[in-house]
């Protein structure tokens, strides 16, 4: 596809595995926390507000620790989160193939600090031209304004972009906006889809 200039990836579920989902739970010093206890932070209203840049990371984590009455500091929670970020199998190899031919970017629903942890943990920043997180846009996927503002930051037209996300609704909006959308299931599947489109 000669018109494609940008390939934009979601972060969690595409470049890194979802975090805080280890069924064995997590040890913090001599203390133990069940997986569901820590993962619950992602379902808080505060988490959405953090993704929108309306509250700080320290407020998000601090409020959750207080609510759950955890014997844990914000710094300890962060250490667990950082250590739990794991690169998605096969993606680094695929990015090495794509990077010489296209601009690569990240379009993610995350707050400032968690974006930093996941980008650093993914090990793929060397291939990326731009990172566009929701906290800077003050918009969330799958709403169209996220994509409009993302395209503006990329200085790109919709038809010049391939958008890759593990959530169908996010891909559907990208397609509605005029982008080529691919629902991510694995690096191997993504590679095959990109070959079919003539991108690889």
Phi and psi in degrees as a GROMACS rama.xvg file:
@    title "Ramachandran Plot"
@    xaxis  label "Phi"
@    yaxis  label "Psi"
@TYPE xy
-68.0087  -25.962  UNK-2
-78.6908  -13.1563  UNK-3
-76.0347  126.719  UNK-4
-116.239  -28.0462  UNK-5
-124.091  139.852  UNK-6
-122.196  119.131  UNK-7
-113.734  131.167  UNK-8
-113.423  139.981  UNK-9
-66.6316  162.547  UNK-10
-95.694  -71.0992  UNK-11
-76.5291  125.281  UNK-12
95.9956  -7.82559  UNK-13
-128.092  -56.9737  UNK-14
-92.6692  -28.6989  UNK-15
-132.445  154.266  UNK-16
-71.2163  153.518  UNK-17
-57.5365  139.642  UNK-18
-98.1076  163.375  UNK-19
59.2902  41.2098  UNK-20
-122.077  16.5868  UNK-21
-70.8601  115.04  UNK-22
-64.5653  -18.7273  UNK-23
-77.2184  -10.9437  UNK-24
85.5689  -171.271  UNK-25
-137.298  135.77  UNK-26
-98.3987  135.235  UNK-27
-127.956  100.865  UNK-28
63.1311  -121.409  UNK-29
-97.2488  4.18049  UNK-30
-100.353  155.613  UNK-31
-127.526  136.874  UNK-32
-126.198  133.438  UNK-33
-69.0338  150.87  UNK-34
-55.05  -46.3052  UNK-35
-64.2335  -29.1087  UNK-36
-62.8663  -44.921  UNK-37
-79.8438  -40.1065  UNK-38
-63.2315  -23.5635  UNK-39
-55.8047  -22.44  UNK-40
-60.2229  -30.9365  UNK-41
-70.6932  -13.6208  UNK-42
-105.953  6.11327  UNK-43
-81.186  149.969  UNK-44
-59.4362  -35.535  UNK-45
-59.2016  -31.9339  UNK-46
-66.2258  -42.6521  UNK-47
-62.1801  -43.1516  UNK-48
-64.0147  -34.1301  UNK-49
-68.7206  -40.1573  UNK-50
-62.5541  -30.1023  UNK-51
-87.0306  -0.866124  UNK-52
75.7331  20.554  UNK-53
-90.7792  -25.2883  UNK-54
-133.686  156.931  UNK-55
-78.2564  164.411  UNK-56
-61.7339  -40.9008  UNK-57
-63.0151  -37.7828  UNK-58
-66.5993  -45.1204  UNK-59
-56.0914  -56.2344  UNK-60
-70.346  -42.3543  UNK-61
-59.987  -43.5162  UNK-62
-64.1056  -38.8826  UNK-63
-69.5659  -43.286  UNK-64
-59.4023  -43.6392  UNK-65
-64.8517  -44.8295  UNK-66
-61.4773  -42.1285  UNK-67
-85.3965  -6.87783  UNK-68
57.2874  43.2905  UNK-69
-76.9377  142.02  UNK-70
-85.7693  76.5979  UNK-71
-161.754  143.943  UNK-72
-93.8298  166.234  UNK-73
-58.0988  -41.549  UNK-74
-63.0188  -38.7895  UNK-75
-68.4932  -40.8165  UNK-76
-60.3355  -43.1211  UNK-77
-62.9705  -39.4459  UNK-78
-61.8898  -40.9909  UNK-79
-61.9328  -46.0828  UNK-80
-63.1909  -45.3039  UNK-81
-62.7523  -44.5491  UNK-82
-67.0766  -21.4621  UNK-83
-90.0329  -2.5419  UNK-84
-79.4033  122.093  UNK-85
-127.64  131.181  UNK-86
-61.4473  143.728  UNK-87
-70.5039  129.888  UNK-88
-55.2895  131.082  UNK-89
85.3649  -11.2664  UNK-90
-73.8856  -36.4027  UNK-91
-60.2048  -42.1027  UNK-92
-62.2496  -42.4981  UNK-93
-65.9861  -40.3361  UNK-94
-65.0425  -35.3854  UNK-95
-60.8799  -34.6599  UNK-96
-72.9409  -40.6244  UNK-97
-80.149  -35.0669  UNK-98
-59.0085  -36.546  UNK-99
-66.6302  -21.4904  UNK-100
-104.664  -23.0399  UNK-101
-135.63  158.777  UNK-102
-79.3429  130.663  UNK-103
-109.329  140.497  UNK-104
-142.748  169.612  UNK-105
-120.791  129.576  UNK-106
-123.099  107.82  UNK-107
-134.61  148.422  UNK-108
-89.202  91.5805  UNK-109
-154.518  158.734  UNK-110
-81.1478  174.092  UNK-111
-60.4732  -50.7044  UNK-112
-72.381  -41.5172  UNK-113
-69.3916  -34.3697  UNK-114
-57.3399  -46.2496  UNK-115
-59.9314  -47.8647  UNK-116
-59.7546  -44.5819  UNK-117
-74.1718  -38.5166  UNK-118
-64.0851  -45.813  UNK-119
-64.7143  -41.0297  UNK-120
-69.7454  -24.1311  UNK-121
-72.9249  -26.7831  UNK-122
70.6725  17.0342  UNK-123
-111.514  4.01547  UNK-124
-59.8928  -28.5798  UNK-125
-60.9146  -21.5457  UNK-126
-95.8744  -10.6482  UNK-127
-94.7152  135.884  UNK-128
-88.1936  -33.7728  UNK-129
-147.906  144.536  UNK-130
-116.697  123.948  UNK-131
-121.712  94.1342  UNK-132
-93.2905  156.215  UNK-133
-61.8616  -30.8727  UNK-134
-64.8884  -28.191  UNK-135
-79.6021  -33.9819  UNK-136
-81.9945  -21.8856  UNK-137
59.0559  32.6657  UNK-138
-141.353  155.645  UNK-139
-122.248  145.73  UNK-140
-67.8488  144.682  UNK-141
-97.2132  21.372  UNK-142
-74.28  138.855  UNK-143
-54.8183  -33.1911  UNK-144
-63.6071  -28.1018  UNK-145
-59.0249  -48.1599  UNK-146
-69.7767  -38.0673  UNK-147
-60.5464  -47.1748  UNK-148
-70.2085  -35.1311  UNK-149
-62.0265  -47.0011  UNK-150
-60.5692  -37.7163  UNK-151
-62.9098  -42.0333  UNK-152
-68.863  -32.3601  UNK-153
-78.5015  -13.074  UNK-154
55.4715  48.6212  UNK-155
-133.28  155.503  UNK-156
-90.9081  153.791  UNK-157
-56.1134  -42.6578  UNK-158
-68.8918  -9.65118  UNK-159
-92.5516  0.582527  UNK-160
-119.098  140.101  UNK-161
-105.064  129.134  UNK-162
-115.951  126.906  UNK-163
-120.432  125.288  UNK-164
-149.743  151.722  UNK-165
-86.5733  -5.49611  UNK-166
-105.406  124.054  UNK-167
-58.1179  -41.2349  UNK-168
-64.0183  -33.7788  UNK-169
-69.1573  -38.2314  UNK-170
-68.0369  -40.9423  UNK-171
-61.6645  -40.6204  UNK-172
-66.9109  -40.2554  UNK-173
-57.3427  -42.9135  UNK-174
-65.2991  -41.9829  UNK-175
-60.0586  -32.8989  UNK-176
-80.1704  -6.0135  UNK-177
104.877  2.92272  UNK-178
-85.5655  162.92  UNK-179
-84.1167  123.239  UNK-180
-113.551  139.284  UNK-181
-130.185  126.296  UNK-182
-82.9297  124.1  UNK-183
-86.0056  132.812  UNK-184
-124.508  -35.1803  UNK-185
-163.051  163.698  UNK-186
-62.1555  -38.3026  UNK-187
-64.7466  -44.2992  UNK-188
-63.2828  -43.2212  UNK-189
-62.1495  -43.0911  UNK-190
-59.2743  -43.3436  UNK-191
-64.3436  -40.4323  UNK-192
-64.5334  -39.3958  UNK-193
-68.0514  -34.832  UNK-194
-65.1644  -44.7299  UNK-195
-59.9149  -33.9297  UNK-196
-82.2785  -5.90698  UNK-197
78.3352  16.6694  UNK-198
-82.8511  -32.0089  UNK-199
